[in-house]
């Protein structure tokens, strides 16, 4: 690069830095001479108009200039809520966690705690994808229920936990069904057992038990199949598949009897 070109490049970079510095200072000067109440009124006006990006920009300055204000918790809440409404859920979760941690005595901490879980839930993908955010949502909602058991959002948080657990259960259940269809019953049962042990209170538990029993039929282990269907009928006697389970139990019993008789016949033939 020629000396002249390097000089022009240096000038351009310096000009850009001066511009960015001026813009940053300009943001701060908007609040020069404004009281906390006046600045807050402007912020609320932006928020009510749905201008969430402007709200965030002004709140960041407000929280620096008025960190000790009585409105600091409200400012932190509005900052998190603005990100939430802009569907920036990773940021909103982080900002709600700040509210939850820095202002635990604030009335807004209750809603903030609930919104942590809701932010993570919004990031939760379809059941067949990675469920890291689903588990984060469950943890957040469980923490909320433990910390605020008398909250009016307690029931909603509990329902969200159930929704998230249902999604995790489906992922395990579908894994079992995949191996089942591939005629790999032992692998299928690992997933069915995961549902039965970890998500026993979801709608996938009876399905997992039914197909676990059926997986033994693939191995011609009729005794284990009978036991599996018997467990299904004992635990889920009012399930819509109960009639099918009873029918399959009887078939497995007949197969078991036939297998024993065939074994005896072969034994006699061998002795003869």
Backbone as numpy.savetxt, mean C-alpha at the origin, in Angstrom:
# Nx Ny Nz CAx CAy CAz Cx Cy Cz
38.66 24.35 -27.10 37.80 25.54 -27.10 38.69 26.78 -27.10
38.37 27.76 -27.95 39.18 28.97 -28.04 39.00 29.83 -26.80
39.99 30.69 -26.49 39.86 31.58 -25.33 38.63 32.46 -25.41
38.32 32.90 -26.64 37.15 33.79 -26.79 35.86 33.04 -26.48
35.77 31.77 -26.96 34.57 30.96 -26.72 34.44 30.62 -25.23
35.60 30.32 -24.58 35.55 30.04 -23.15 35.07 31.25 -22.37
35.50 32.43 -22.81 35.07 33.65 -22.13 33.59 33.89 -22.26
33.04 33.63 -23.45 31.59 33.80 -23.66 30.80 32.80 -22.82
31.32 31.58 -22.74 30.64 30.54 -21.93 30.61 30.93 -20.46
31.74 31.44 -19.97 31.81 31.86 -18.57 30.82 32.98 -18.29
30.72 33.93 -19.21 29.79 35.05 -19.04 28.35 34.54 -19.00
28.04 33.57 -19.89 26.68 33.03 -19.95 26.31 32.33 -18.64
27.26 31.54 -18.11 27.01 30.82 -16.86 26.80 31.81 -15.72
27.62 32.85 -15.65 27.49 33.85 -14.60 26.16 34.59 -14.70
25.74 34.87 -15.94 24.46 35.55 -16.14 23.31 34.70 -15.64
23.39 33.39 -15.92 22.34 32.47 -15.47 22.29 32.41 -13.95
23.45 32.37 -13.31 23.50 32.32 -11.84 22.93 33.59 -11.24
23.23 34.73 -11.85 22.70 36.00 -11.34 21.19 36.03 -11.48
20.69 35.48 -12.62 19.25 35.45 -12.85 18.55 34.58 -11.81
19.10 33.38 -11.56 18.48 32.48 -10.59 18.52 33.08 -9.19
19.62 33.74 -8.86 19.72 34.38 -7.55 18.70 35.49 -7.40
18.49 36.23 -8.48 17.52 37.32 -8.46 16.11 36.79 -8.29
15.81 35.68 -8.98 14.49 35.06 -8.85 14.27 34.59 -7.43
15.30 33.93 -6.85 15.19 33.45 -5.48 14.99 34.58 -4.50
15.74 35.64 -4.67 15.58 36.78 -3.78 14.23 37.44 -3.96
13.75 37.38 -5.21 12.44 37.97 -5.48 11.34 37.28 -4.71
11.48 35.94 -4.60 10.48 35.19 -3.84 10.47 35.63 -2.39
11.67 35.84 -1.84 11.75 36.25 -0.44 11.22 37.65 -0.24
11.45 38.56 -1.23 11.03 39.95 -1.06 9.51 40.10 -1.09
8.82 39.08 -1.61 7.36 39.18 -1.63 6.79 39.34 -0.22
7.54 38.85 0.77 7.04 38.87 2.14 7.64 39.99 2.98
8.52 40.78 2.39 9.11 41.86 3.15 8.02 42.85 3.57
7.95 43.12 4.87 6.95 44.06 5.37 5.61 43.43 5.66
5.42 42.14 5.31 4.14 41.47 5.57 4.19 40.78 6.92
3.12 40.95 7.68 3.00 40.22 8.94 2.65 38.77 8.63
2.74 37.93 9.65 2.39 36.53 9.47 0.93 36.40 9.04
0.05 37.21 9.62 -1.37 37.15 9.29 -1.61 37.55 7.83
-0.93 38.60 7.38 -1.11 39.06 6.01 -0.57 38.04 5.01
0.60 37.49 5.32 1.18 36.47 4.44 0.29 35.24 4.39
-0.24 34.86 5.54 -1.12 33.68 5.61 -2.39 33.90 4.79
-2.94 35.09 4.85 -4.15 35.41 4.09 -3.92 35.23 2.59
-2.74 35.65 2.12 -2.40 35.48 0.71 -2.30 34.00 0.34
-1.69 33.23 1.23 -1.51 31.80 0.98 -2.86 31.08 0.90
-3.73 31.39 1.84 -5.06 30.76 1.86 -5.83 31.12 0.60
-5.66 32.34 0.14 -6.33 32.78 -1.08 -5.86 31.96 -2.27
-4.56 31.73 -2.39 -4.02 30.90 -3.46 -4.58 29.48 -3.38
-4.59 28.93 -2.16 -5.05 27.56 -1.99 -6.52 27.41 -2.38
-7.34 28.34 -1.93 -8.78 28.26 -2.22 -9.08 28.41 -3.71
-8.17 29.05 -4.43 -8.34 29.20 -5.88 -7.78 28.01 -6.65
-7.24 27.05 -5.91 -6.67 25.88 -6.56 -5.30 26.11 -7.16
-4.65 27.16 -6.76 -3.31 27.48 -7.26 -2.28 26.85 -6.32
-2.21 25.53 -6.38 -1.43 24.78 -5.39 0.08 24.98 -5.55
0.55 25.17 -6.78 1.97 25.40 -6.97 2.39 26.73 -6.33
1.56 27.76 -6.53 1.83 29.05 -5.88 1.74 28.91 -4.36
0.78 28.11 -3.92 0.61 27.89 -2.48 1.87 27.28 -1.87
2.40 26.25 -2.56 3.61 25.58 -2.07 4.78 26.56 -2.02
4.93 27.32 -3.08 6.05 28.27 -3.16 6.01 29.27 -2.01
4.82 29.79 -1.74 4.67 30.80 -0.68 4.78 30.17 0.71
4.29 28.94 0.85 4.36 28.27 2.15 5.79 27.97 2.55
6.61 27.59 1.59 8.01 27.30 1.90 8.70 28.52 2.49
8.39 29.69 1.94 8.95 30.94 2.47 8.34 31.26 3.83
7.03 31.05 3.94 6.32 31.33 5.19 6.90 30.51 6.35
7.17 29.26 6.09 7.67 28.38 7.15 9.09 28.75 7.58
9.82 29.42 6.71 11.15 29.92 7.09 11.02 31.21 7.90
10.19 32.12 7.38 10.07 33.44 8.02 9.25 33.44 9.30
8.33 32.46 9.42 7.41 32.45 10.57 7.38 31.06 11.21
8.56 30.48 11.38 8.64 29.12 11.94 8.01 29.02 13.32
8.07 30.09 14.09 7.52 30.05 15.45 6.10 30.55 15.54
5.48 30.79 14.40 4.11 31.29 14.39 3.12 30.25 14.89
2.01 30.74 15.43 0.95 29.84 15.88 0.31 29.12 14.70
0.57 29.63 13.50 0.00 29.02 12.29 0.97 28.06 11.62
2.10 27.76 12.25 3.12 26.91 11.64 2.57 25.52 11.33
1.78 24.95 12.26 1.23 23.61 12.00 0.24 23.64 10.84
-0.56 24.71 10.77 -1.51 24.85 9.66 -0.77 25.01 8.35
0.35 25.75 8.37 1.15 25.95 7.17 1.74 24.62 6.70
2.24 23.83 7.66 2.82 22.53 7.29 1.73 21.61 6.72
0.55 21.66 7.31 -0.56 20.85 6.80 -0.94 21.27 5.39
-1.06 22.57 5.17 -1.45 23.07 3.86 -0.40 22.76 2.81
0.87 22.76 3.21 1.95 22.40 2.29 1.80 20.95 1.85
1.58 20.06 2.82 1.40 18.64 2.50 0.15 18.42 1.66
-0.93 19.10 2.03 -2.20 18.94 1.31 -2.10 19.44 -0.13
-1.35 20.50 -0.35 -1.16 21.02 -1.70 -0.45 20.01 -2.58
0.58 19.39 -2.04 1.28 18.34 -2.80 0.35 17.16 -3.06
-0.48 16.84 -2.07 -1.42 15.73 -2.23 -2.40 16.03 -3.37
-2.93 17.24 -3.38 -3.91 17.61 -4.41 -3.28 17.74 -5.80
-1.95 17.94 -5.83 -1.24 17.94 -7.12 -0.79 16.52 -7.51
-1.21 15.53 -6.70 -0.90 14.12 -6.93 0.60 13.83 -6.82
1.28 14.63 -6.03 2.69 14.40 -5.75 2.77 13.64 -4.42
2.40 12.37 -4.48 2.11 11.62 -3.26 3.35 11.27 -2.44
4.48 11.07 -3.09 5.70 10.80 -2.31 6.06 12.02 -1.46
5.94 13.21 -2.08 6.24 14.44 -1.35 5.19 14.68 -0.27
3.92 14.45 -0.59 2.87 14.70 0.40 3.04 13.78 1.61
3.42 12.51 1.37 3.65 11.59 2.48 4.75 12.13 3.39
5.82 12.62 2.77 6.94 13.16 3.54 6.53 14.40 4.34
5.74 15.27 3.73 5.32 16.50 4.41 4.30 16.22 5.51
3.43 15.26 5.29 2.48 14.88 6.35 3.23 14.22 7.51
4.30 13.48 7.20 5.11 12.88 8.27 5.80 13.96 9.10
6.21 15.06 8.44 6.79 16.18 9.19 5.76 16.79 10.14
4.55 16.96 9.64 3.47 17.49 10.48 3.24 16.57 11.67
3.16 15.28 11.38 2.90 14.26 12.40 4.00 14.24 13.46
5.27 14.43 12.99 6.40 14.36 13.90 6.69 15.66 14.64
6.53 16.80 13.96 6.90 18.09 14.54 5.78 18.73 15.35
4.54 18.39 15.04 3.41 19.01 15.74 2.44 17.93 16.24
2.91 17.00 17.06 2.05 15.88 17.50 0.84 16.32 18.30
0.89 17.50 18.94 -0.23 17.96 19.75 -1.24 18.77 18.94
-0.92 19.04 17.68 -1.83 19.81 16.84 -3.05 18.98 16.46
-4.23 19.58 16.45 -5.43 18.86 15.98 -5.27 18.37 14.55
-4.43 19.04 13.79 -4.21 18.66 12.39 -3.36 17.40 12.27
-2.69 17.02 13.35 -1.85 15.82 13.32 -2.70 14.57 13.06
-3.94 14.59 13.50 -4.82 13.44 13.30 -5.08 13.24 11.81
-5.54 14.30 11.15 -5.79 14.20 9.71 -4.48 13.93 8.97
-3.41 14.57 9.43 -2.11 14.36 8.80 -1.66 12.91 8.89
-1.87 12.30 10.05 -1.50 10.90 10.21 -2.25 9.99 9.26
-3.54 10.27 9.09 -4.36 9.49 8.16 -3.89 9.69 6.72
-3.52 10.94 6.40 -3.12 11.26 5.03 -1.76 10.66 4.67
-0.93 10.33 5.66 0.31 9.62 5.36 -0.04 8.30 4.69
-0.94 7.55 5.33 -1.36 6.27 4.77 -2.03 6.42 3.43
-2.87 7.46 3.29 -3.58 7.67 2.04 -2.62 8.03 0.91
-1.59 8.79 1.22 -0.58 9.14 0.21 0.11 7.88 -0.31
0.50 7.00 0.61 1.15 5.76 0.18 0.18 4.86 -0.58
-1.07 4.86 -0.16 -2.06 4.04 -0.87 -2.24 4.52 -2.31
-2.21 5.83 -2.50 -2.34 6.38 -3.86 -1.18 5.93 -4.75
-0.05 5.61 -4.14 1.12 5.14 -4.89 1.09 3.63 -5.11
0.17 2.96 -4.44 0.09 1.50 -4.52 -0.38 1.06 -5.91
0.41 0.21 -6.60 0.06 -0.19 -7.96 -0.88 -1.39 -7.99
-1.11 -1.91 -9.19 -1.92 -3.12 -9.35 -1.32 -4.27 -8.55
-2.16 -5.25 -8.22 -1.75 -6.35 -7.36 -0.55 -7.13 -7.90
-0.37 -7.18 -9.22 0.68 -8.01 -9.79 2.04 -7.30 -9.86
2.12 -6.06 -9.37 3.37 -5.32 -9.37 3.95 -5.27 -7.95
5.11 -4.64 -7.82 5.76 -4.54 -6.51 4.85 -3.82 -5.52
4.71 -4.39 -4.34 3.75 -3.88 -3.35 4.40 -3.15 -2.18
5.55 -2.56 -2.41 6.26 -1.84 -1.35 5.41 -0.69 -0.78
4.78 0.08 -1.66 3.97 1.20 -1.19 2.70 0.72 -0.49
2.19 -0.43 -0.91 1.02 -1.00 -0.23 1.37 -1.34 1.22
2.54 -1.92 1.42 2.98 -2.26 2.78 3.25 -1.00 3.60
3.79 0.03 2.95 3.99 1.31 3.65 2.65 1.90 4.08
1.65 1.77 3.21 0.32 2.28 3.55 -0.26 1.54 4.75
-0.11 0.22 4.77 -0.61 -0.58 5.89 0.07 -0.14 7.19
1.40 0.01 7.16 2.13 0.44 8.35 1.64 1.80 8.85
1.43 2.72 7.89 1.00 4.07 8.27 -0.41 4.05 8.87
-1.30 3.30 8.27 -2.67 3.22 8.79 -2.71 2.52 10.14
-1.88 1.49 10.31 -1.83 0.79 11.60 -1.28 1.71 12.70
-0.25 2.49 12.37 0.27 3.46 13.33 -0.79 4.47 13.71
-1.56 4.89 12.71 -2.62 5.87 12.96 -3.68 5.31 13.91
-4.11 4.08 13.64 -5.15 3.46 14.48 -4.65 3.29 15.91
-3.38 2.95 16.07 -2.81 2.78 17.41 -2.68 4.12 18.14
-2.30 5.17 17.40 -2.08 6.47 18.03 -3.37 7.24 18.28
-4.38 7.02 17.42 -5.64 7.76 17.55 -6.84 6.81 17.48
-6.96 5.93 18.46 -8.05 4.93 18.42 -9.45 5.52 18.52
-9.56 6.75 19.02 -10.87 7.37 19.17 -11.19 8.34 18.03
-10.32 8.40 17.04 -10.52 9.35 15.94 -11.72 8.96 15.08
-12.35 9.97 14.47 -13.47 9.69 13.58 -12.99 9.08 12.26
-11.67 9.04 12.06 -11.11 8.42 10.87 -10.60 7.01 11.14
-10.80 6.54 12.36 -10.32 5.22 12.75 -10.95 4.12 11.90
-12.26 4.21 11.69 -12.95 3.20 10.89 -12.47 3.22 9.45
-12.29 4.41 8.89 -11.81 4.53 7.51 -10.41 3.95 7.37
-9.55 4.20 8.37 -8.18 3.67 8.33 -8.20 2.15 8.40
-9.08 1.60 9.24 -9.20 0.14 9.34 -9.65 -0.47 8.03
-10.59 0.19 7.38 -11.07 -0.29 6.07 -9.95 -0.24 5.03
-9.12 0.78 5.09 -8.01 0.89 4.15 -6.99 -0.21 4.38
-6.78 -0.57 5.63 -5.88 -1.68 5.94 -6.41 -2.96 5.29
-7.71 -3.17 5.39 -8.32 -4.37 4.80 -8.18 -4.38 3.29
-8.37 -3.21 2.67 -8.22 -3.11 1.22 -6.79 -3.45 0.80
-5.82 -2.93 1.53 -4.41 -3.18 1.21 -4.05 -4.65 1.44
-4.52 -5.22 2.53 -4.23 -6.63 2.81 -4.86 -7.53 1.75
-6.02 -7.14 1.27 -6.69 -7.91 0.23 -5.83 -7.94 -1.04
-5.20 -6.81 -1.34 -4.34 -6.74 -2.53 -3.11 -7.62 -2.36
-2.51 -7.60 -1.18 -1.35 -8.45 -0.92 -1.73 -9.93 -0.98
-2.91 -10.24 -0.46 -3.39 -11.63 -0.48 -3.59 -12.10 -1.91
-4.13 -11.22 -2.74 -4.37 -11.62 -4.13 -3.05 -11.93 -4.84
-2.02 -11.14 -4.57 -0.72 -11.38 -5.20 -0.21 -12.78 -4.86
-0.31 -13.17 -3.59 0.13 -14.50 -3.17 -0.76 -15.58 -3.77
-2.07 -15.34 -3.73 -3.03 -16.33 -4.26 -2.79 -16.58 -5.76
-2.62 -15.51 -6.51 -2.42 -15.66 -7.96 -1.10 -16.36 -8.25
-0.11 -16.17 -7.38 1.14 -16.92 -7.52 0.90 -18.42 -7.38
0.07 -18.79 -6.42 -0.29 -20.19 -6.24 -1.04 -20.75 -7.42
-1.97 -19.97 -7.94 -2.76 -20.43 -9.09 -1.86 -20.64 -10.32
-0.86 -19.77 -10.47 0.04 -19.91 -11.60 0.79 -21.24 -11.55
1.37 -21.55 -10.37 2.09 -22.81 -10.24 1.14 -24.01 -10.33
-0.08 -23.82 -9.86 -1.09 -24.88 -9.94 -1.34 -25.25 -11.40
-1.53 -24.20 -12.22 -1.80 -24.42 -13.64 -0.60 -25.02 -14.36
0.59 -24.75 -13.81 1.82 -25.32 -14.39 2.06 -26.74 -13.88
1.12 -27.23 -13.07 1.18 -28.58 -12.49 2.43 -28.76 -11.62
2.66 -27.73 -10.80 3.73 -27.80 -9.79 3.07 -27.60 -8.43
2.41 -28.65 -7.93 1.60 -28.52 -6.71 2.37 -28.11 -5.46
3.59 -28.59 -5.30 4.36 -28.25 -4.10 4.65 -26.75 -4.06
5.02 -26.17 -5.20 5.28 -24.73 -5.27 3.98 -23.95 -5.06
2.91 -24.45 -5.62 1.61 -23.77 -5.47 1.23 -23.69 -4.00
1.47 -24.77 -3.26 1.07 -24.79 -1.85 1.86 -23.79 -1.01
3.07 -23.45 -1.41 3.84 -22.43 -0.68 3.07 -21.11 -0.69
2.52 -20.76 -1.85 1.76 -19.52 -1.97 0.41 -19.62 -1.28
-0.25 -20.77 -1.41 -1.55 -20.94 -0.74 -1.38 -20.85 0.77
-0.31 -21.45 1.28 -0.05 -21.38 2.72 0.25 -19.95 3.17
0.91 -19.18 2.30 1.19 -17.78 2.63 -0.12 -17.02 2.83
-1.09 -17.28 1.96 -2.40 -16.63 2.10 -3.06 -17.07 3.40
-3.05 -18.37 3.65 -3.73 -18.91 4.82 -3.08 -18.48 6.14
-1.77 -18.30 6.13 -1.06 -17.92 7.36 -1.05 -16.42 7.60
-0.94 -15.64 6.51 -0.76 -14.19 6.65 -2.01 -13.37 6.34
-2.90 -13.93 5.54 -4.08 -13.17 5.11 -5.35 -13.99 5.29
-5.40 -14.66 6.43 -6.51 -15.57 6.75 -7.87 -14.88 6.83
-7.85 -13.54 7.01 -9.10 -12.81 7.16 -9.54 -12.12 5.87
-8.93 -12.50 4.74 -9.31 -11.90 3.46 -10.18 -12.86 2.66
-10.74 -12.37 1.59 -11.62 -13.20 0.75 -10.85 -14.27 -0.01
-9.51 -14.18 -0.01 -8.72 -15.17 -0.74 -8.36 -16.38 0.12
-8.61 -16.32 1.41 -8.30 -17.45 2.29 -9.09 -18.71 1.93
-10.43 -18.64 1.78 -11.15 -19.86 1.40 -10.74 -20.39 0.03
-10.44 -19.49 -0.91 -10.03 -19.93 -2.24 -8.68 -20.66 -2.16
-7.78 -20.12 -1.33 -6.47 -20.75 -1.17 -6.61 -22.14 -0.55
-7.51 -22.27 0.44 -7.71 -23.57 1.08 -8.31 -24.57 0.10
-9.24 -24.12 -0.71 -9.89 -24.99 -1.70 -8.86 -25.52 -2.70
-8.06 -24.62 -3.24 -7.09 -25.04 -4.25 -5.89 -25.76 -3.64
-5.61 -25.48 -2.38 -4.55 -26.26 -1.71 -4.97 -27.72 -1.64
-6.23 -27.95 -1.27 -6.74 -29.32 -1.25 -6.67 -29.93 -2.64
-7.05 -29.13 -3.64 -7.01 -29.62 -5.02 -5.60 -29.92 -5.51
-4.61 -29.22 -4.97 -3.23 -29.45 -5.41 -2.76 -30.86 -5.06
-3.31 -31.42 -3.99 -2.92 -32.78 -3.61 -3.47 -33.80 -4.60
-4.56 -33.46 -5.26 -5.11 -34.36 -6.27 -4.14 -34.51 -7.44
-3.41 -33.42 -7.76 -2.42 -33.50 -8.83 -1.35 -34.52 -8.50
-1.05 -34.66 -7.20 -0.03 -35.61 -6.75 -0.63 -36.98 -6.43
-1.94 -37.09 -6.60 -2.68 -38.31 -6.27 -2.52 -38.68 -4.79
-2.37 -37.64 -3.99 -2.30 -37.82 -2.54 -3.73 -37.61 -2.02
-4.52 -38.65 -2.14 -5.95 -38.53 -1.88 -6.24 -38.29 -0.41
-5.44 -38.83 0.47 -5.65 -38.61 1.89 -5.50 -37.13 2.25
-4.43 -36.52 1.75 -4.19 -35.09 2.02 -5.27 -34.23 1.37
-5.74 -34.65 0.20 -6.82 -33.92 -0.47 -8.08 -33.96 0.38
-8.40 -35.15 0.92 -9.57 -35.29 1.80 -9.44 -34.37 3.01
-8.27 -34.35 3.61 -8.05 -33.50 4.78 -8.22 -32.02 4.42
-7.70 -31.65 3.25 -7.81 -30.26 2.80 -9.25 -29.81 2.59
-10.03 -30.65 1.94 -11.43 -30.31 1.72 -12.23 -30.33 3.02
-11.85 -31.21 3.93 -12.52 -31.25 5.23 -12.25 -29.97 6.02
-11.02 -29.47 5.95 -10.68 -28.19 6.61 -11.49 -27.06 5.99
-11.62 -27.08 4.67 -12.42 -26.05 4.00 -13.85 -26.05 4.53
-14.46 -27.23 4.59 -15.86 -27.33 5.04 -16.01 -26.96 6.51
-14.96 -27.19 7.29 -15.01 -26.85 8.71 -14.91 -25.34 8.92
-14.00 -24.69 8.17 -13.75 -23.26 8.37 -14.67 -22.37 7.55
-15.05 -22.86 6.37 -15.81 -22.00 5.45 -17.09 -22.69 4.99
-17.83 -23.23 5.97 -19.02 -24.01 5.64 -20.11 -23.19 4.95
-20.08 -21.85 5.11 -21.11 -21.03 4.47 -20.62 -20.39 3.16
-19.44 -20.81 2.70 -18.89 -20.25 1.47 -19.63 -20.84 0.26
-19.68 -20.08 -0.81 -20.41 -20.53 -2.01 -19.77 -21.75 -2.66
-18.50 -22.04 -2.33 -17.84 -23.22 -2.88 -17.97 -24.44 -1.98
-18.76 -24.34 -0.94 -18.88 -25.45 0.01 -19.43 -26.71 -0.66
-20.39 -26.53 -1.55 -20.98 -27.69 -2.24 -19.93 -28.37 -3.11
-19.15 -27.57 -3.82 -18.07 -28.13 -4.66 -17.05 -28.85 -3.80
-16.72 -28.26 -2.65 -15.72 -28.87 -1.76 -16.22 -30.23 -1.25
-17.52 -30.31 -0.90 -18.08 -31.58 -0.43 -18.06 -32.62 -1.53
-18.39 -32.20 -2.73 -18.36 -33.13 -3.86 -16.94 -33.64 -4.11
-15.97 -32.74 -4.05 -14.58 -33.14 -4.26 -14.06 -34.02 -3.13
-14.55 -33.75 -1.92 -14.17 -34.59 -0.77 -14.62 -36.03 -1.01
-15.85 -36.19 -1.46 -16.38 -37.53 -1.72 -15.62 -38.22 -2.85
-15.26 -37.45 -3.88 -14.49 -38.02 -4.99 -13.11 -38.47 -4.51
-12.48 -37.63 -3.68 -11.15 -37.97 -3.15 -11.24 -39.21 -2.29
-12.34 -39.34 -1.51 -12.52 -40.51 -0.67 -12.65 -41.77 -1.53
-13.43 -41.67 -2.62 -13.59 -42.81 -3.53 -12.25 -43.18 -4.16
-11.48 -42.14 -4.53 -10.16 -42.39 -5.13 -9.23 -43.07 -4.12
-9.32 -42.66 -2.87 -8.48 -43.23 -1.83 -8.82 -44.70 -1.63
-10.12 -45.01 -1.62 -10.57 -46.40 -1.46 -10.10 -47.24 -2.63
-10.27 -46.68 -3.84 -9.86 -47.41 -5.04 -8.35 -47.65 -5.04
-7.58 -46.66 -4.59 -6.12 -46.81 -4.56 -5.71 -47.88 -3.56
-6.40 -47.95 -2.42 -6.08 -48.98 -1.43 -6.40 -50.37 -1.97
-7.56 -50.47 -2.63 -7.96 -51.77 -3.18 -7.00 -52.22 -4.27
-6.56 -51.23 -5.08 -5.60 -51.57 -6.15 -4.28 -52.01 -5.54
-3.89 -51.35 -4.44 -2.66 -51.74 -3.76 -2.74 -53.13 -3.19
-3.88 -53.48 -2.61 -4.04 -54.84 -2.07 -4.00 -55.87 -3.17
-4.64 -55.54 -4.29 -4.69 -56.48 -5.42 -3.29 -56.72 -5.97
-2.52 -55.65 -6.06 -1.15 -55.78 -6.56 -0.29 -56.60 -5.60
-0.56 -56.39 -4.30 0.20 -57.12 -3.28 -0.09 -58.63 -3.37
-1.38 -58.96 -3.55 -1.76 -60.38 -3.68 -1.14 -60.99 -4.93
-1.19 -60.20 -6.03 -0.64 -60.70 -7.28 0.85 -60.95 -7.15
1.52 -60.07 -6.42 2.97 -60.24 -6.24 3.29 -61.44 -5.39
2.43 -61.68 -4.39 2.67 -62.83 -3.50 2.38 -64.14 -4.22
1.39 -64.03 -5.14 1.02 -65.25 -5.86 2.09 -65.64 -6.84
